[in-house]
Amino acid sequence: MFTDILRNNKVVAGILAFLRIYIGYQWLTSGFGKITGGGFDASGFMQGAIASAGGEHPAVQGWWAAFLETVALPNAELFSFVVMWGEFLVGAALILGLFTNFAALMGITMNFAFLFSGTVSTNALMVLITVFLLVAGYNAGRFGLDRWVMPYLKNHNPRQKHKTKPATV
């Protein structure tokens, strides 16, 4: 019943739009600051997360530190680019309500990466709100560009044009 209300109620869609724009603003401003700040480099953050995996009470699990050390850190330039532009684009998409579910999924993925790296900040709150956006599905973007874009894409899907209709008896 709760998911039905979350997915179909127009009043809830308005609340979700407010939450979506709030989360989008957080991502957009964070990404914009990194893009325009010049010289954003995530390698220091990654090195700090790797260092937090040791000691008596590690804040970062070993498997995540191993990933950071062997995959992310050697490719820090690529990861820096993906983080700053990912934050900006996720924010813009959420504010506009464009591809809302995909943007929310990418946002929660980044939130979990930050949480795995030992950073709490606003990430836990953002994860909680984003879960509601994801469960709400289309309703989270009802008062956004998804209202027009998603039906257009559904009606103009090239795969749909090549499917034959079943024969009627």
Phi and psi in radians as a Rosetta constraint file:
Dihedral C 1 N 2 CA 2 C 2 CIRCULARHARMONIC -1.081 0.35
Dihedral N 2 CA 2 C 2 N 3 CIRCULARHARMONIC -0.750 0.35
Dihedral C 2 N 3 CA 3 C 3 CIRCULARHARMONIC -1.180 0.35
Dihedral N 3 CA 3 C 3 N 4 CIRCULARHARMONIC -0.565 0.35
Dihedral C 3 N 4 CA 4 C 4 CIRCULARHARMONIC -1.116 0.35
Dihedral N 4 CA 4 C 4 N 5 CIRCULARHARMONIC -0.771 0.35
Dihedral C 4 N 5 CA 5 C 5 CIRCULARHARMONIC -1.128 0.35
Dihedral N 5 CA 5 C 5 N 6 CIRCULARHARMONIC -0.768 0.35
Dihedral C 5 N 6 CA 6 C 6 CIRCULARHARMONIC -1.082 0.35
Dihedral N 6 CA 6 C 6 N 7 CIRCULARHARMONIC -0.599 0.35
Dihedral C 6 N 7 CA 7 C 7 CIRCULARHARMONIC -1.585 0.35
Dihedral N 7 CA 7 C 7 N 8 CIRCULARHARMONIC -0.308 0.35
Dihedral C 7 N 8 CA 8 C 8 CIRCULARHARMONIC -2.212 0.35
Dihedral N 8 CA 8 C 8 N 9 CIRCULARHARMONIC -0.353 0.35
Dihedral C 8 N 9 CA 9 C 9 CIRCULARHARMONIC -1.336 0.35
Dihedral N 9 CA 9 C 9 N 10 CIRCULARHARMONIC 2.271 0.35
Dihedral C 9 N 10 CA 10 C 10 CIRCULARHARMONIC -1.269 0.35
Dihedral N 10 CA 10 C 10 N 11 CIRCULARHARMONIC -0.555 0.35
Dihedral C 10 N 11 CA 11 C 11 CIRCULARHARMONIC -1.148 0.35
Dihedral N 11 CA 11 C 11 N 12 CIRCULARHARMONIC -0.748 0.35
Dihedral C 11 N 12 CA 12 C 12 CIRCULARHARMONIC -1.098 0.35
Dihedral N 12 CA 12 C 12 N 13 CIRCULARHARMONIC -0.621 0.35
Dihedral C 12 N 13 CA 13 C 13 CIRCULARHARMONIC -1.045 0.35
Dihedral N 13 CA 13 C 13 N 14 CIRCULARHARMONIC -0.646 0.35
Dihedral C 13 N 14 CA 14 C 14 CIRCULARHARMONIC -1.158 0.35
Dihedral N 14 CA 14 C 14 N 15 CIRCULARHARMONIC -0.731 0.35
Dihedral C 14 N 15 CA 15 C 15 CIRCULARHARMONIC -1.132 0.35
Dihedral N 15 CA 15 C 15 N 16 CIRCULARHARMONIC -0.746 0.35
Dihedral C 15 N 16 CA 16 C 16 CIRCULARHARMONIC -1.103 0.35
Dihedral N 16 CA 16 C 16 N 17 CIRCULARHARMONIC -0.642 0.35
Dihedral C 16 N 17 CA 17 C 17 CIRCULARHARMONIC -1.081 0.35
Dihedral N 17 CA 17 C 17 N 18 CIRCULARHARMONIC -0.746 0.35
Dihedral C 17 N 18 CA 18 C 18 CIRCULARHARMONIC -1.076 0.35
Dihedral N 18 CA 18 C 18 N 19 CIRCULARHARMONIC -0.831 0.35
Dihedral C 18 N 19 CA 19 C 19 CIRCULARHARMONIC -1.116 0.35
Dihedral N 19 CA 19 C 19 N 20 CIRCULARHARMONIC -0.694 0.35
Dihedral C 19 N 20 CA 20 C 20 CIRCULARHARMONIC -1.090 0.35
Dihedral N 20 CA 20 C 20 N 21 CIRCULARHARMONIC -0.755 0.35
Dihedral C 20 N 21 CA 21 C 21 CIRCULARHARMONIC -1.196 0.35
Dihedral N 21 CA 21 C 21 N 22 CIRCULARHARMONIC -0.682 0.35
Dihedral C 21 N 22 CA 22 C 22 CIRCULARHARMONIC -1.033 0.35
Dihedral N 22 CA 22 C 22 N 23 CIRCULARHARMONIC -0.889 0.35
Dihedral C 22 N 23 CA 23 C 23 CIRCULARHARMONIC -1.097 0.35
Dihedral N 23 CA 23 C 23 N 24 CIRCULARHARMONIC -0.744 0.35
Dihedral C 23 N 24 CA 24 C 24 CIRCULARHARMONIC -1.051 0.35
Dihedral N 24 CA 24 C 24 N 25 CIRCULARHARMONIC -0.709 0.35
Dihedral C 24 N 25 CA 25 C 25 CIRCULARHARMONIC -1.108 0.35
Dihedral N 25 CA 25 C 25 N 26 CIRCULARHARMONIC -0.701 0.35
Dihedral C 25 N 26 CA 26 C 26 CIRCULARHARMONIC -1.057 0.35
Dihedral N 26 CA 26 C 26 N 27 CIRCULARHARMONIC -0.815 0.35
Dihedral C 26 N 27 CA 27 C 27 CIRCULARHARMONIC -1.172 0.35
Dihedral N 27 CA 27 C 27 N 28 CIRCULARHARMONIC -0.811 0.35
Dihedral C 27 N 28 CA 28 C 28 CIRCULARHARMONIC -1.043 0.35
Dihedral N 28 CA 28 C 28 N 29 CIRCULARHARMONIC -0.854 0.35
Dihedral C 28 N 29 CA 29 C 29 CIRCULARHARMONIC -1.174 0.35
Dihedral N 29 CA 29 C 29 N 30 CIRCULARHARMONIC -0.627 0.35
Dihedral C 29 N 30 CA 30 C 30 CIRCULARHARMONIC -1.140 0.35
Dihedral N 30 CA 30 C 30 N 31 CIRCULARHARMONIC -0.812 0.35
Dihedral C 30 N 31 CA 31 C 31 CIRCULARHARMONIC -1.159 0.35
Dihedral N 31 CA 31 C 31 N 32 CIRCULARHARMONIC -0.734 0.35
Dihedral C 31 N 32 CA 32 C 32 CIRCULARHARMONIC -1.084 0.35
Dihedral N 32 CA 32 C 32 N 33 CIRCULARHARMONIC -0.711 0.35
Dihedral C 32 N 33 CA 33 C 33 CIRCULARHARMONIC -1.078 0.35
Dihedral N 33 CA 33 C 33 N 34 CIRCULARHARMONIC -0.675 0.35
Dihedral C 33 N 34 CA 34 C 34 CIRCULARHARMONIC -1.232 0.35
Dihedral N 34 CA 34 C 34 N 35 CIRCULARHARMONIC -0.703 0.35
Dihedral C 34 N 35 CA 35 C 35 CIRCULARHARMONIC -1.182 0.35
Dihedral N 35 CA 35 C 35 N 36 CIRCULARHARMONIC -0.815 0.35
Dihedral C 35 N 36 CA 36 C 36 CIRCULARHARMONIC -1.509 0.35
Dihedral N 36 CA 36 C 36 N 37 CIRCULARHARMONIC -0.277 0.35
Dihedral C 36 N 37 CA 37 C 37 CIRCULARHARMONIC -1.222 0.35
Dihedral N 37 CA 37 C 37 N 38 CIRCULARHARMONIC -0.362 0.35
Dihedral C 37 N 38 CA 38 C 38 CIRCULARHARMONIC 1.328 0.35
Dihedral N 38 CA 38 C 38 N 39 CIRCULARHARMONIC 2.201 0.35
Dihedral C 38 N 39 CA 39 C 39 CIRCULARHARMONIC 1.295 0.35
Dihedral N 39 CA 39 C 39 N 40 CIRCULARHARMONIC 0.512 0.35
Dihedral C 39 N 40 CA 40 C 40 CIRCULARHARMONIC -1.104 0.35
Dihedral N 40 CA 40 C 40 N 41 CIRCULARHARMONIC 2.279 0.35
Dihedral C 40 N 41 CA 41 C 41 CIRCULARHARMONIC -2.405 0.35
Dihedral N 41 CA 41 C 41 N 42 CIRCULARHARMONIC 2.029 0.35
Dihedral C 41 N 42 CA 42 C 42 CIRCULARHARMONIC -1.412 0.35
Dihedral N 42 CA 42 C 42 N 43 CIRCULARHARMONIC -0.082 0.35
Dihedral C 42 N 43 CA 43 C 43 CIRCULARHARMONIC -1.123 0.35
Dihedral N 43 CA 43 C 43 N 44 CIRCULARHARMONIC -0.614 0.35
Dihedral C 43 N 44 CA 44 C 44 CIRCULARHARMONIC -1.115 0.35
Dihedral N 44 CA 44 C 44 N 45 CIRCULARHARMONIC -0.726 0.35
Dihedral C 44 N 45 CA 45 C 45 CIRCULARHARMONIC -1.081 0.35
Dihedral N 45 CA 45 C 45 N 46 CIRCULARHARMONIC -0.771 0.35
Dihedral C 45 N 46 CA 46 C 46 CIRCULARHARMONIC -1.132 0.35
Dihedral N 46 CA 46 C 46 N 47 CIRCULARHARMONIC -0.730 0.35
Dihedral C 46 N 47 CA 47 C 47 CIRCULARHARMONIC -1.104 0.35
Dihedral N 47 CA 47 C 47 N 48 CIRCULARHARMONIC -0.670 0.35
Dihedral C 47 N 48 CA 48 C 48 CIRCULARHARMONIC -1.133 0.35
Dihedral N 48 CA 48 C 48 N 49 CIRCULARHARMONIC -0.683 0.35
Dihedral C 48 N 49 CA 49 C 49 CIRCULARHARMONIC -1.164 0.35
Dihedral N 49 CA 49 C 49 N 50 CIRCULARHARMONIC -0.707 0.35
Dihedral C 49 N 50 CA 50 C 50 CIRCULARHARMONIC -1.103 0.35
Dihedral N 50 CA 50 C 50 N 51 CIRCULARHARMONIC -0.732 0.35
Dihedral C 50 N 51 CA 51 C 51 CIRCULARHARMONIC -1.144 0.35
Dihedral N 51 CA 51 C 51 N 52 CIRCULARHARMONIC -0.520 0.35
Dihedral C 51 N 52 CA 52 C 52 CIRCULARHARMONIC -1.334 0.35
Dihedral N 52 CA 52 C 52 N 53 CIRCULARHARMONIC -0.047 0.35
Dihedral C 52 N 53 CA 53 C 53 CIRCULARHARMONIC -1.477 0.35
Dihedral N 53 CA 53 C 53 N 54 CIRCULARHARMONIC -0.187 0.35
Dihedral C 53 N 54 CA 54 C 54 CIRCULARHARMONIC -1.781 0.35
Dihedral N 54 CA 54 C 54 N 55 CIRCULARHARMONIC -3.091 0.35
Dihedral C 54 N 55 CA 55 C 55 CIRCULARHARMONIC 1.575 0.35
Dihedral N 55 CA 55 C 55 N 56 CIRCULARHARMONIC -3.077 0.35
Dihedral C 55 N 56 CA 56 C 56 CIRCULARHARMONIC -1.254 0.35
Dihedral N 56 CA 56 C 56 N 57 CIRCULARHARMONIC -0.664 0.35
Dihedral C 56 N 57 CA 57 C 57 CIRCULARHARMONIC -2.214 0.35
Dihedral N 57 CA 57 C 57 N 58 CIRCULARHARMONIC 1.385 0.35
Dihedral C 57 N 58 CA 58 C 58 CIRCULARHARMONIC -1.166 0.35
Dihedral N 58 CA 58 C 58 N 59 CIRCULARHARMONIC 2.417 0.35
Dihedral C 58 N 59 CA 59 C 59 CIRCULARHARMONIC -1.546 0.35
Dihedral N 59 CA 59 C 59 N 60 CIRCULARHARMONIC -0.261 0.35
Dihedral C 59 N 60 CA 60 C 60 CIRCULARHARMONIC -2.174 0.35
Dihedral N 60 CA 60 C 60 N 61 CIRCULARHARMONIC 2.338 0.35
Dihedral C 60 N 61 CA 61 C 61 CIRCULARHARMONIC -1.278 0.35
Dihedral N 61 CA 61 C 61 N 62 CIRCULARHARMONIC 2.636 0.35
Dihedral C 61 N 62 CA 62 C 62 CIRCULARHARMONIC -1.032 0.35
Dihedral N 62 CA 62 C 62 N 63 CIRCULARHARMONIC -0.711 0.35
Dihedral C 62 N 63 CA 63 C 63 CIRCULARHARMONIC -1.103 0.35
Dihedral N 63 CA 63 C 63 N 64 CIRCULARHARMONIC -0.636 0.35
Dihedral C 63 N 64 CA 64 C 64 CIRCULARHARMONIC -1.281 0.35
Dihedral N 64 CA 64 C 64 N 65 CIRCULARHARMONIC -0.693 0.35
Dihedral C 64 N 65 CA 65 C 65 CIRCULARHARMONIC -1.098 0.35
Dihedral N 65 CA 65 C 65 N 66 CIRCULARHARMONIC -0.672 0.35
Dihedral C 65 N 66 CA 66 C 66 CIRCULARHARMONIC -1.113 0.35
Dihedral N 66 CA 66 C 66 N 67 CIRCULARHARMONIC -0.717 0.35
Dihedral C 66 N 67 CA 67 C 67 CIRCULARHARMONIC -1.075 0.35
Dihedral N 67 CA 67 C 67 N 68 CIRCULARHARMONIC -0.815 0.35
Dihedral C 67 N 68 CA 68 C 68 CIRCULARHARMONIC -1.066 0.35
Dihedral N 68 CA 68 C 68 N 69 CIRCULARHARMONIC -0.738 0.35
Dihedral C 68 N 69 CA 69 C 69 CIRCULARHARMONIC -1.248 0.35
Dihedral N 69 CA 69 C 69 N 70 CIRCULARHARMONIC -0.674 0.35
Dihedral C 69 N 70 CA 70 C 70 CIRCULARHARMONIC -1.663 0.35
Dihedral N 70 CA 70 C 70 N 71 CIRCULARHARMONIC -0.447 0.35
Dihedral C 70 N 71 CA 71 C 71 CIRCULARHARMONIC -1.974 0.35
Dihedral N 71 CA 71 C 71 N 72 CIRCULARHARMONIC -0.956 0.35
Dihedral C 71 N 72 CA 72 C 72 CIRCULARHARMONIC -1.265 0.35
Dihedral N 72 CA 72 C 72 N 73 CIRCULARHARMONIC -0.864 0.35
Dihedral C 72 N 73 CA 73 C 73 CIRCULARHARMONIC -1.072 0.35
Dihedral N 73 CA 73 C 73 N 74 CIRCULARHARMONIC -0.765 0.35
Dihedral C 73 N 74 CA 74 C 74 CIRCULARHARMONIC -1.106 0.35
Dihedral N 74 CA 74 C 74 N 75 CIRCULARHARMONIC -0.377 0.35
Dihedral C 74 N 75 CA 75 C 75 CIRCULARHARMONIC -1.996 0.35
Dihedral N 75 CA 75 C 75 N 76 CIRCULARHARMONIC 0.659 0.35
Dihedral C 75 N 76 CA 76 C 76 CIRCULARHARMONIC -1.027 0.35
Dihedral N 76 CA 76 C 76 N 77 CIRCULARHARMONIC -0.616 0.35
Dihedral C 76 N 77 CA 77 C 77 CIRCULARHARMONIC -1.120 0.35
Dihedral N 77 CA 77 C 77 N 78 CIRCULARHARMONIC -0.769 0.35
Dihedral C 77 N 78 CA 78 C 78 CIRCULARHARMONIC -1.128 0.35
Dihedral N 78 CA 78 C 78 N 79 CIRCULARHARMONIC -0.799 0.35
Dihedral C 78 N 79 CA 79 C 79 CIRCULARHARMONIC -1.124 0.35
Dihedral N 79 CA 79 C 79 N 80 CIRCULARHARMONIC -0.642 0.35
Dihedral C 79 N 80 CA 80 C 80 CIRCULARHARMONIC -1.083 0.35
Dihedral N 80 CA 80 C 80 N 81 CIRCULARHARMONIC -0.788 0.35
Dihedral C 80 N 81 CA 81 C 81 CIRCULARHARMONIC -1.064 0.35
Dihedral N 81 CA 81 C 81 N 82 CIRCULARHARMONIC -0.829 0.35
Dihedral C 81 N 82 CA 82 C 82 CIRCULARHARMONIC -1.122 0.35
Dihedral N 82 CA 82 C 82 N 83 CIRCULARHARMONIC -0.677 0.35
Dihedral C 82 N 83 CA 83 C 83 CIRCULARHARMONIC -1.147 0.35
Dihedral N 83 CA 83 C 83 N 84 CIRCULARHARMONIC -0.907 0.35
Dihedral C 83 N 84 CA 84 C 84 CIRCULARHARMONIC -1.172 0.35
Dihedral N 84 CA 84 C 84 N 85 CIRCULARHARMONIC -0.751 0.35
Dihedral C 84 N 85 CA 85 C 85 CIRCULARHARMONIC -1.332 0.35
Dihedral N 85 CA 85 C 85 N 86 CIRCULARHARMONIC -0.563 0.35
Dihedral C 85 N 86 CA 86 C 86 CIRCULARHARMONIC -1.096 0.35
Dihedral N 86 CA 86 C 86 N 87 CIRCULARHARMONIC -0.799 0.35
Dihedral C 86 N 87 CA 87 C 87 CIRCULARHARMONIC -1.058 0.35
Dihedral N 87 CA 87 C 87 N 88 CIRCULARHARMONIC -0.798 0.35
Dihedral C 87 N 88 CA 88 C 88 CIRCULARHARMONIC -1.116 0.35
Dihedral N 88 CA 88 C 88 N 89 CIRCULARHARMONIC -0.833 0.35
Dihedral C 88 N 89 CA 89 C 89 CIRCULARHARMONIC -1.230 0.35
Dihedral N 89 CA 89 C 89 N 90 CIRCULARHARMONIC -0.652 0.35
Dihedral C 89 N 90 CA 90 C 90 CIRCULARHARMONIC -1.086 0.35
Dihedral N 90 CA 90 C 90 N 91 CIRCULARHARMONIC -0.762 0.35
Dihedral C 90 N 91 CA 91 C 91 CIRCULARHARMONIC -1.064 0.35
Dihedral N 91 CA 91 C 91 N 92 CIRCULARHARMONIC -0.819 0.35
Dihedral C 91 N 92 CA 92 C 92 CIRCULARHARMONIC -1.081 0.35
Dihedral N 92 CA 92 C 92 N 93 CIRCULARHARMONIC -0.771 0.35
Dihedral C 92 N 93 CA 93 C 93 CIRCULARHARMONIC -1.115 0.35
Dihedral N 93 CA 93 C 93 N 94 CIRCULARHARMONIC -0.711 0.35
Dihedral C 93 N 94 CA 94 C 94 CIRCULARHARMONIC -1.206 0.35
Dihedral N 94 CA 94 C 94 N 95 CIRCULARHARMONIC -0.703 0.35
Dihedral C 94 N 95 CA 95 C 95 CIRCULARHARMONIC -1.097 0.35
Dihedral N 95 CA 95 C 95 N 96 CIRCULARHARMONIC -0.763 0.35
Dihedral C 95 N 96 CA 96 C 96 CIRCULARHARMONIC -1.350 0.35
Dihedral N 96 CA 96 C 96 N 97 CIRCULARHARMONIC -0.280 0.35
Dihedral C 96 N 97 CA 97 C 97 CIRCULARHARMONIC 1.198 0.35
Dihedral N 97 CA 97 C 97 N 98 CIRCULARHARMONIC 0.667 0.35
Dihedral C 97 N 98 CA 98 C 98 CIRCULARHARMONIC -1.935 0.35
Dihedral N 98 CA 98 C 98 N 99 CIRCULARHARMONIC 2.136 0.35
Dihedral C 98 N 99 CA 99 C 99 CIRCULARHARMONIC 0.893 0.35
Dihedral N 99 CA 99 C 99 N 100 CIRCULARHARMONIC 0.849 0.35
Dihedral C 99 N 100 CA 100 C 100 CIRCULARHARMONIC -0.976 0.35
Dihedral N 100 CA 100 C 100 N 101 CIRCULARHARMONIC -0.812 0.35
Dihedral C 100 N 101 CA 101 C 101 CIRCULARHARMONIC -1.122 0.35
Dihedral N 101 CA 101 C 101 N 102 CIRCULARHARMONIC -0.761 0.35
Dihedral C 101 N 102 CA 102 C 102 CIRCULARHARMONIC -1.144 0.35
Dihedral N 102 CA 102 C 102 N 103 CIRCULARHARMONIC -0.742 0.35
Dihedral C 102 N 103 CA 103 C 103 CIRCULARHARMONIC -1.103 0.35
Dihedral N 103 CA 103 C 103 N 104 CIRCULARHARMONIC -0.734 0.35
Dihedral C 103 N 104 CA 104 C 104 CIRCULARHARMONIC -1.116 0.35
Dihedral N 104 CA 104 C 104 N 105 CIRCULARHARMONIC -0.700 0.35
Dihedral C 104 N 105 CA 105 C 105 CIRCULARHARMONIC -1.099 0.35
Dihedral N 105 CA 105 C 105 N 106 CIRCULARHARMONIC -0.752 0.35
Dihedral C 105 N 106 CA 106 C 106 CIRCULARHARMONIC -1.183 0.35
Dihedral N 106 CA 106 C 106 N 107 CIRCULARHARMONIC -0.639 0.35
Dihedral C 106 N 107 CA 107 C 107 CIRCULARHARMONIC -1.129 0.35
Dihedral N 107 CA 107 C 107 N 108 CIRCULARHARMONIC -0.787 0.35
Dihedral C 107 N 108 CA 108 C 108 CIRCULARHARMONIC -1.186 0.35
Dihedral N 108 CA 108 C 108 N 109 CIRCULARHARMONIC -0.535 0.35
Dihedral C 108 N 109 CA 109 C 109 CIRCULARHARMONIC -1.111 0.35
Dihedral N 109 CA 109 C 109 N 110 CIRCULARHARMONIC -0.773 0.35
Dihedral C 109 N 110 CA 110 C 110 CIRCULARHARMONIC -1.132 0.35
Dihedral N 110 CA 110 C 110 N 111 CIRCULARHARMONIC -0.732 0.35
Dihedral C 110 N 111 CA 111 C 111 CIRCULARHARMONIC -0.997 0.35
Dihedral N 111 CA 111 C 111 N 112 CIRCULARHARMONIC -0.787 0.35
Dihedral C 111 N 112 CA 112 C 112 CIRCULARHARMONIC -1.153 0.35
Dihedral N 112 CA 112 C 112 N 113 CIRCULARHARMONIC -0.634 0.35
Dihedral C 112 N 113 CA 113 C 113 CIRCULARHARMONIC -1.075 0.35
Dihedral N 113 CA 113 C 113 N 114 CIRCULARHARMONIC -0.714 0.35
Dihedral C 113 N 114 CA 114 C 114 CIRCULARHARMONIC -1.196 0.35
Dihedral N 114 CA 114 C 114 N 115 CIRCULARHARMONIC -0.708 0.35
Dihedral C 114 N 115 CA 115 C 115 CIRCULARHARMONIC -1.123 0.35
Dihedral N 115 CA 115 C 115 N 116 CIRCULARHARMONIC -0.753 0.35
Dihedral C 115 N 116 CA 116 C 116 CIRCULARHARMONIC -1.050 0.35
Dihedral N 116 CA 116 C 116 N 117 CIRCULARHARMONIC -0.507 0.35
Dihedral C 116 N 117 CA 117 C 117 CIRCULARHARMONIC -1.469 0.35
Dihedral N 117 CA 117 C 117 N 118 CIRCULARHARMONIC 0.065 0.35
Dihedral C 117 N 118 CA 118 C 118 CIRCULARHARMONIC 1.642 0.35
Dihedral N 118 CA 118 C 118 N 119 CIRCULARHARMONIC 0.119 0.35
Dihedral C 118 N 119 CA 119 C 119 CIRCULARHARMONIC -1.687 0.35
Dihedral N 119 CA 119 C 119 N 120 CIRCULARHARMONIC 2.227 0.35
Dihedral C 119 N 120 CA 120 C 120 CIRCULARHARMONIC -1.731 0.35
Dihedral N 120 CA 120 C 120 N 121 CIRCULARHARMONIC -1.203 0.35
Dihedral C 120 N 121 CA 121 C 121 CIRCULARHARMONIC 0.768 0.35
Dihedral N 121 CA 121 C 121 N 122 CIRCULARHARMONIC -2.242 0.35
Dihedral C 121 N 122 CA 122 C 122 CIRCULARHARMONIC -1.676 0.35
Dihedral N 122 CA 122 C 122 N 123 CIRCULARHARMONIC 0.058 0.35
Dihedral C 122 N 123 CA 123 C 123 CIRCULARHARMONIC -1.054 0.35
Dihedral N 123 CA 123 C 123 N 124 CIRCULARHARMONIC -0.708 0.35
Dihedral C 123 N 124 CA 124 C 124 CIRCULARHARMONIC -1.119 0.35
Dihedral N 124 CA 124 C 124 N 125 CIRCULARHARMONIC -0.756 0.35
Dihedral C 124 N 125 CA 125 C 125 CIRCULARHARMONIC -1.112 0.35
Dihedral N 125 CA 125 C 125 N 126 CIRCULARHARMONIC -0.721 0.35
Dihedral C 125 N 126 CA 126 C 126 CIRCULARHARMONIC -1.129 0.35
Dihedral N 126 CA 126 C 126 N 127 CIRCULARHARMONIC -0.661 0.35
Dihedral C 126 N 127 CA 127 C 127 CIRCULARHARMONIC -1.084 0.35
Dihedral N 127 CA 127 C 127 N 128 CIRCULARHARMONIC -0.816 0.35
Dihedral C 127 N 128 CA 128 C 128 CIRCULARHARMONIC -1.033 0.35
Dihedral N 128 CA 128 C 128 N 129 CIRCULARHARMONIC -0.845 0.35
Dihedral C 128 N 129 CA 129 C 129 CIRCULARHARMONIC -1.134 0.35
Dihedral N 129 CA 129 C 129 N 130 CIRCULARHARMONIC -0.710 0.35
Dihedral C 129 N 130 CA 130 C 130 CIRCULARHARMONIC -1.144 0.35
Dihedral N 130 CA 130 C 130 N 131 CIRCULARHARMONIC -0.562 0.35
Dihedral C 130 N 131 CA 131 C 131 CIRCULARHARMONIC -1.043 0.35
Dihedral N 131 CA 131 C 131 N 132 CIRCULARHARMONIC -0.738 0.35
Dihedral C 131 N 132 CA 132 C 132 CIRCULARHARMONIC -1.101 0.35
Dihedral N 132 CA 132 C 132 N 133 CIRCULARHARMONIC -0.701 0.35
Dihedral C 132 N 133 CA 133 C 133 CIRCULARHARMONIC -1.099 0.35
Dihedral N 133 CA 133 C 133 N 134 CIRCULARHARMONIC -0.743 0.35
Dihedral C 133 N 134 CA 134 C 134 CIRCULARHARMONIC -1.181 0.35
Dihedral N 134 CA 134 C 134 N 135 CIRCULARHARMONIC -0.742 0.35
Dihedral C 134 N 135 CA 135 C 135 CIRCULARHARMONIC -1.162 0.35
Dihedral N 135 CA 135 C 135 N 136 CIRCULARHARMONIC -0.611 0.35
Dihedral C 135 N 136 CA 136 C 136 CIRCULARHARMONIC -1.201 0.35
Dihedral N 136 CA 136 C 136 N 137 CIRCULARHARMONIC -0.381 0.35
Dihedral C 136 N 137 CA 137 C 137 CIRCULARHARMONIC 1.075 0.35
Dihedral N 137 CA 137 C 137 N 138 CIRCULARHARMONIC -2.276 0.35
Dihedral C 137 N 138 CA 138 C 138 CIRCULARHARMONIC -1.006 0.35
Dihedral N 138 CA 138 C 138 N 139 CIRCULARHARMONIC -0.594 0.35
Dihedral C 138 N 139 CA 139 C 139 CIRCULARHARMONIC -1.063 0.35
Dihedral N 139 CA 139 C 139 N 140 CIRCULARHARMONIC -0.469 0.35
Dihedral C 139 N 140 CA 140 C 140 CIRCULARHARMONIC -1.190 0.35
Dihedral N 140 CA 140 C 140 N 141 CIRCULARHARMONIC -0.444 0.35
Dihedral C 140 N 141 CA 141 C 141 CIRCULARHARMONIC -1.909 0.35
Dihedral N 141 CA 141 C 141 N 142 CIRCULARHARMONIC 0.185 0.35
Dihedral C 141 N 142 CA 142 C 142 CIRCULARHARMONIC -0.981 0.35
Dihedral N 142 CA 142 C 142 N 143 CIRCULARHARMONIC -0.732 0.35
Dihedral C 142 N 143 CA 143 C 143 CIRCULARHARMONIC -1.746 0.35
Dihedral N 143 CA 143 C 143 N 144 CIRCULARHARMONIC 1.039 0.35
Dihedral C 143 N 144 CA 144 C 144 CIRCULARHARMONIC -2.810 0.35
Dihedral N 144 CA 144 C 144 N 145 CIRCULARHARMONIC -2.963 0.35
Dihedral C 144 N 145 CA 145 C 145 CIRCULARHARMONIC -1.173 0.35
Dihedral N 145 CA 145 C 145 N 146 CIRCULARHARMONIC -0.367 0.35
Dihedral C 145 N 146 CA 146 C 146 CIRCULARHARMONIC -1.019 0.35
Dihedral N 146 CA 146 C 146 N 147 CIRCULARHARMONIC -0.480 0.35
Dihedral C 146 N 147 CA 147 C 147 CIRCULARHARMONIC -0.997 0.35
Dihedral N 147 CA 147 C 147 N 148 CIRCULARHARMONIC -0.585 0.35
Dihedral C 147 N 148 CA 148 C 148 CIRCULARHARMONIC -1.847 0.35
Dihedral N 148 CA 148 C 148 N 149 CIRCULARHARMONIC -0.632 0.35
Dihedral C 148 N 149 CA 149 C 149 CIRCULARHARMONIC -1.221 0.35
Dihedral N 149 CA 149 C 149 N 150 CIRCULARHARMONIC -0.803 0.35
Dihedral C 149 N 150 CA 150 C 150 CIRCULARHARMONIC -1.111 0.35
Dihedral N 150 CA 150 C 150 N 151 CIRCULARHARMONIC -0.806 0.35
Dihedral C 150 N 151 CA 151 C 151 CIRCULARHARMONIC -1.102 0.35
Dihedral N 151 CA 151 C 151 N 152 CIRCULARHARMONIC -0.636 0.35
Dihedral C 151 N 152 CA 152 C 152 CIRCULARHARMONIC -1.079 0.35
Dihedral N 152 CA 152 C 152 N 153 CIRCULARHARMONIC -0.831 0.35
Dihedral C 152 N 153 CA 153 C 153 CIRCULARHARMONIC -1.106 0.35
Dihedral N 153 CA 153 C 153 N 154 CIRCULARHARMONIC -0.668 0.35
Dihedral C 153 N 154 CA 154 C 154 CIRCULARHARMONIC -1.141 0.35
Dihedral N 154 CA 154 C 154 N 155 CIRCULARHARMONIC -0.685 0.35
Dihedral C 154 N 155 CA 155 C 155 CIRCULARHARMONIC -1.402 0.35
Dihedral N 155 CA 155 C 155 N 156 CIRCULARHARMONIC -0.314 0.35
Dihedral C 155 N 156 CA 156 C 156 CIRCULARHARMONIC -2.011 0.35
Dihedral N 156 CA 156 C 156 N 157 CIRCULARHARMONIC 0.492 0.35
Dihedral C 156 N 157 CA 157 C 157 CIRCULARHARMONIC -1.349 0.35
Dihedral N 157 CA 157 C 157 N 158 CIRCULARHARMONIC 2.088 0.35
Dihedral C 157 N 158 CA 158 C 158 CIRCULARHARMONIC -1.055 0.35
Dihedral N 158 CA 158 C 158 N 159 CIRCULARHARMONIC -0.500 0.35
Dihedral C 158 N 159 CA 159 C 159 CIRCULARHARMONIC -1.159 0.35
Dihedral N 159 CA 159 C 159 N 160 CIRCULARHARMONIC -0.594 0.35
Dihedral C 159 N 160 CA 160 C 160 CIRCULARHARMONIC -1.190 0.35
Dihedral N 160 CA 160 C 160 N 161 CIRCULARHARMONIC -0.566 0.35
Dihedral C 160 N 161 CA 161 C 161 CIRCULARHARMONIC -1.233 0.35
Dihedral N 161 CA 161 C 161 N 162 CIRCULARHARMONIC -0.458 0.35
Dihedral C 161 N 162 CA 162 C 162 CIRCULARHARMONIC -1.593 0.35
Dihedral N 162 CA 162 C 162 N 163 CIRCULARHARMONIC -0.158 0.35
Dihedral C 162 N 163 CA 163 C 163 CIRCULARHARMONIC -1.364 0.35
Dihedral N 163 CA 163 C 163 N 164 CIRCULARHARMONIC 2.415 0.35
Dihedral C 163 N 164 CA 164 C 164 CIRCULARHARMONIC -1.619 0.35
Dihedral N 164 CA 164 C 164 N 165 CIRCULARHARMONIC 2.577 0.35
Dihedral C 164 N 165 CA 165 C 165 CIRCULARHARMONIC -1.364 0.35
Dihedral N 165 CA 165 C 165 N 166 CIRCULARHARMONIC 2.524 0.35
Dihedral C 165 N 166 CA 166 C 166 CIRCULARHARMONIC -1.139 0.35
Dihedral N 166 CA 166 C 166 N 167 CIRCULARHARMONIC 2.531 0.35
Dihedral C 166 N 167 CA 167 C 167 CIRCULARHARMONIC -1.201 0.35
Dihedral N 167 CA 167 C 167 N 168 CIRCULARHARMONIC 2.413 0.35
Dihedral C 167 N 168 CA 168 C 168 CIRCULARHARMONIC -1.643 0.35
Dihedral N 168 CA 168 C 168 N 169 CIRCULARHARMONIC 2.540 0.35
